[in-house]
Structure formats: C-alpha cells, structure tokens
C-alpha cells in the first residue's frame, strides 16, 4: 500500500512562491506517475501537473510557465507568480502497479494553498 504525505502549503501574497512536497512510502508497488491536483471550494478537482517515472511532465494551461513539477524520491511542485485564483487544496496522487500487477491510485491528505493580500 502506498502512503502519500504532502507538505508545504500556506498563505502567500499574490506574486509570491511556495514549494509543495509529496513523499511516498510503503512497499510492494511500482509508481508509474505522480501528479498534483487541486480543488477550490465549489469546483471539481483538477489536474495541475504530472510527471512520469521517465520524467515526462504535463501541466494545466493555467499554470504553465509558473509552476514546475520535479521528483527525486519525493515529488515537488514549485509554485511561482501565485495568483488568488490558485487558492485551493492541493492533493498529491500516485498511480502504478502493485507487486501483483494490479493497477492502483493513491491520494494524499491534501495541503491548503491560500493566495491573498
């Protein structure tokens, strides 16, 4: 079973920066891709950015050139030039295969990002 623990959220002024981290733990699985999603009040959860085990990345149009996803043993999301509309709960996601060959998807508990002056 995969456990995901996020950290790094908080309150920041418009134009500011934050870095979110997501650490995966557990055994008996192989992660194929990890991503960050966000959900603002009243909105559906949406993909922000993702990265595969091979390093390929994908970004939502709204965050391109402002956010950067990267990974070593932890997945990071660098948020720059933050806007009030970036305010949301941010969730880490991991997808892959168990040692038995079954696909899985796991979510972290979420971390809150608030952009406000």
C-alpha positions in Angstrom: 0.0 0.0 0.0 1.2 3.5 -0.9 1.1 6.3 1.6 1.5 9.9 0.4 2.3 12.7 2.7 2.2 16.3 1.5 3.7 19.4 3.0 4.5 23.0 2.1 1.1 24.7 1.8 0.3 28.0 3.4 -0.7 31.6 3.0 1.2 33.7 0.5 0.7 37.1 -1.2 0.0 37.4 -4.9 3.2 37.1 -6.9 4.8 35.0 -4.2 6.1 31.5 -4.3 5.6 28.2 -2.4 7.0 24.7 -2.8 4.9 21.7 -2.1 6.4 18.3 -1.4 4.9 14.8 -1.5 6.7 11.8 -0.1 5.6 8.3 -0.9 6.2 5.4 1.4 5.2 1.7 1.6 6.3 -1.4 -0.2 5.1 -3.8 -2.9 4.4 -1.3 -5.6 5.9 0.5 -8.6 4.9 4.1 -9.2 4.4 5.0 -12.9 3.4 8.6 -12.5 2.7 11.2 -9.8 0.8 14.3 -10.0 -0.6 17.3 -8.2 -4.3 18.1 -8.3 -6.2 21.0 -6.8 -9.7 21.6 -5.7 -11.2 25.0 -4.9 -14.5 25.4 -3.0 -17.4 24.7 -5.3 -15.1 23.4 -8.0 -14.2 19.9 -9.2 -10.7 18.5 -8.6 -8.5 19.3 -11.5 -5.0 18.2 -12.6 -2.3 20.8 -12.1 0.8 18.9 -13.1 2.1 15.4 -13.5 5.4 13.6 -14.0 6.0 10.0 -15.2 8.7 7.7 -13.9 10.6 8.6 -17.1 10.5 12.3 -16.3 7.9 13.4 -18.8 5.8 16.3 -17.5 2.3 17.7 -18.2 0.8 20.9 -17.0 -2.6 22.6 -16.9 -2.7 25.6 -19.3 -3.4 27.9 -16.3 -0.1 27.1 -14.6 2.3 26.7 -17.5 5.4 28.9 -17.1 4.5 29.5 -13.4 4.6 26.0 -11.8 7.2 23.3 -12.1 6.9 19.7 -11.1 10.0 17.6 -10.3 10.9 14.4 -8.5 13.7 12.5 -6.8 12.4 10.2 -4.1 9.9 13.0 -3.4 7.7 14.8 -5.8 7.8 18.6 -5.7 5.6 21.3 -7.1 7.2 24.8 -7.3 4.6 27.4 -7.4 5.7 30.8 -8.7 3.9 34.1 -9.5 0.9 32.9 -7.5 -2.5 34.4 -8.2 -5.6 34.5 -6.0 -7.2 32.0 -8.3 -4.5 29.5 -7.4 -6.1 29.3 -3.9 -7.2 25.7 -3.4 -6.5 22.4 -1.5 -3.7 20.7 -3.4 -3.6 16.9 -3.5 -0.8 14.5 -4.4 -1.6 11.5 -6.5 0.4 8.4 -7.4 -0.5 5.8 -10.0 1.2 2.5 -10.7 1.1 -1.3 -10.3 1.2 -3.4 -7.2 3.7 -6.3 -7.0 0.8 -8.5 -8.0 0.4 -6.5 -11.3 -2.8 -4.7 -10.2 -3.1 -1.0 -11.0 -3.6 1.4 -8.1 -4.1 5.0 -7.4 -3.5 6.7 -4.1 -4.2 10.2 -2.8 -2.5 12.3 -0.1 -4.5 14.1 2.6 -4.1 17.5 0.9 -2.4 20.7 1.7 -4.0 24.2 1.6 -2.7 27.0 -0.5 -4.1 30.5 0.0 -3.1 33.4 -2.1 -4.2 36.7 -0.6 -3.0 40.1 0.2 
